[in-house]
């Protein structure tokens, strides 16, 4: 087997929870190199948690998580930082530094993690901004650009250190149709042009299915579907069908589990 065929990220029987509330229960998946993998599912299903486990922000209670063959949870601080430098993360809504210009936002990781001369930093920042179509906005501040533009600036910042793995947490949330389509095409284009490996957490079915090579649907702490977008779209699993068709009734309930309503509202004769 060649190195190209070895997945960049592998989760093996991962268990993780917050206190007594389980989030992931025996999740196993692979993220192939050079492909776009989409993590989908209902809110609270553990998609963002998977990204945080990969980045070493969280540690699984059991199981193994490998990044390029390294067990992330076993890395010391230096090893973890080295692994993170090979990852780029686009946070939900961008998370730009509001008191920094567009240029300085993108330059931040280069100044923080390298000893590059300022002239080289300048050239790299302008190249990254050019890649997302915002070289002309370098002197503006986050308050002076649109939400879609801010997301693209955040993408340029995430790519500043030339990561091998790009992770996107809800990159399409809050975007208008034009910005959404632009962001989706950009994610696909950058993945293919720069030979990246990409993980996208998203609820937007159409755009995500359009750019993904592999779709993984998480629900109730487990993987309920995995395959190409077309395979997942035509799944006969009731939970997957409800998610894909946006049906209000199905295995995923609207109401969070609660005590008897009559008891909560103090209705006379209510069950104890």
N, C-alpha and C positions, 0 to 999 in steps of 0.2 A: 504494500500500500504506500503510495507517495504521500509527501507531506501535505500536498494540496487537498488530498481526500480526507485528512484528519480534521474534524470539526474544530473551530476556534474555541467554542464554548460548549461544555458538556455538563449537564446536571444529572446526578445519579441519586434517585430515591431521596430527594430533598424534603425535609420536614422543617417547618418554621411556623411560629405563632407569636402573638403578642399576649403575654401572660397565659391565661387559660384558654384564649381564643385561637384555635388553629387557623392558619391562613393557607399554607401549602402542606399537603399530606401525601408524601411519596411521589413527588413530581420528578420525572425523568424526561429530558429533552436534549436535542443537539442543535447547535447553530452552525450550519455549514459556512465555510469560508467563501467570500465573494458573493454571497447571496443576501437578499432582503428577507428577513424573518419577521413576521407580524405576530405579536401577542395580543389576543383579543379576548373578550368576555365581558360579563356584567361588572359593574362597579363593585369594588371590594373583593375581586376574585384573586388578587395576588400578583397582578401584572407588574405594577411598579415595584413591588417587593422583590420580584425576580431581578430587576435592574439593579436594585440596591445590594442584593446578594452578590451579583456579578462584580460590582464595583467595590465590594468589601466593606460597605457601610454597615451591613448586617452580617451576622454569622448564623448559618443554619444550625438548628438543634441536632440534626443528624443528616447523614447523607454526604455526598461529595460534590463540590463544584470546581470544575477544572477550566482554567483559562490558558489556552495554548499548552495544555498538559500539566500546568501547575495548579496545585490545590490552593485555592485562594484563601481559605480559612487557616491554612498552615503557614502562610507567609508572615514574616516579621514586618515591622514598620517599613524598613527600607525596601524590602521585596514588594510590599503592597503598593508603595508609591511608584516603584518602577513599573509595575503592572498597570497602574492607573494612567501613567503617561502614555500608554499604548491604547487608551480608551478615550473617546470623546462623548460627552453627555449633553444633550439638549434638554434642559429642564422645561417643564410645563410653563408656558407664558414667557419663556426666555430668561428671566432672572438676571437682567442686565444691571450693572451698577449705574444708578440714576445720576450720580454726580460725575460720571466720566463720559467723555465723548465716545462716539461710535469707534473711532480709531483706538482710543485708549482701552476700551472694552476688549477689543480683539487682541491688542498688544499685551494685555494683562498676563495671560499664561506664559507668553514668551519671556516677559521681563521677570516673572516670578520663578520660572523653572529652568531658565537657560542663562548663559553669559554672553549671548549674542551682542555684537555691537549695534548701536542704535540704527545705523544705516541698513543693516540686514533686517532688523525688526521691522523697520518701515516698509521695506520691499515685500516682506512676507505678509504683513498686514494688508497692504494694498492688493496683493495677489488674492488673498482670501476674500476680501471684500469684492474684488472683481468677479470672483467665482459665483458669488451670490447676488451680483448685479447692483452692489451698493458702494462702489468705490467713490462715487460722487457725493455720498452722504457722510464721508469720514469725519467731518468737523461738526456734525449735528449731535445733539444729545437725545437720549431715549424719549424725553418728553416732546421732542420735535418731530418724531417719526411715527408712522402708523404701527398698529399691532403686528401686521404681517411683515413689515420691514424690521421691526424689533426681533421677530422670530428668526429672520434671515441673518441679522447681525449676530445673534446668539449662536447660530449655526456656524458662522465664520469663526467665532471665538472657539467653539468646540473643535473645529478643525485645525486650529492654529499650530498644534504640535504634531500634525500629520498622524492621527491615530489609525490603528488597524481596525478597531471596532468602534462603530458609531451607534449610540443608543439614544432613542428619541422617546420622550415621555409626553404623549398626547400632543404631537406637533401641529395638529390641525384644529385644536380647540379654539373657539372664538374667532376663527378666520372667516372672512367673506368668501363666496365661491371662487372669485378670481385668485385671491391670495392662497386659498386652500389648494387649488389646482396647481398654482405655481410652486408651492412648497412641496407637494407630492412629486412633481416632475423633477424638482431639484434634488430631492432625496435619492430618487432612482438614478438620476444622471451622475451625481457625485459618487454613488456606490460603484457604478460601472466604470466611470472615468478614472477614479483613483484606486480602483481595486480594493474597496473597503469590504468589511463585513458589517451588516446593518441589522439592528433590532428596533422595531417600531411598535410602541404601545399605543393603540388607537381604538376609538369607538366608531370612527368613520368607515363604514363598510366599503362604499364604492371606491373611494380613492385608495384605501389600503389594499383592497383586493386587486386594484389595477397595478400597483407597483410591487407587490409581494411575490416572492418565489415560493414561500412556505408560510402557511397560516397555522397557528396553534391557538386553540380556544381553551381558556381556563375557566373552571366553574366549580364551586364547592370544594376548592382546594386541590382539584385534580385536573388533568388534561382530559377533555371530553371529545376533542376532535383535533386531528393533525393531518395536514396534506396540502396539496396545491389549493389556490383560491377556488378553483372550480369544484374540486372534491369536497371542500368544506361547504360551499354554497349548496351543494346537492346532498348533504348529509341527511340521513333519515333519523338521526338521534333527536328526540323531542326537544332537548335543551338547546342543541345547536340550531335546530329549525326555528325555535322561538327567538333566538338571538338574531339570526340572519334575516328573519321576516319581521322582526320588531313586533311580534305578537304580544298583547298585554297579558294573555293567559298562558300558563305553561309551568314547567318545573321551577322557573325563577319567579319567586313571589314578590309582589309589590310591597306587602307589609312585612316589616321586620318582626320576628317573633316577639310576642308580648303576652302579658297576663290577660285574663278575661276582661273585655271592655267594660262590662257592667260593673265589675269590681272597681276598676280604675275611676269610673265616672260616678261611683257612689249610688248606683241605682238600687232601690230597696228590693230585697229578696234575691240579690245577686249571690251567685255561688261563692263560697269562701276561697 
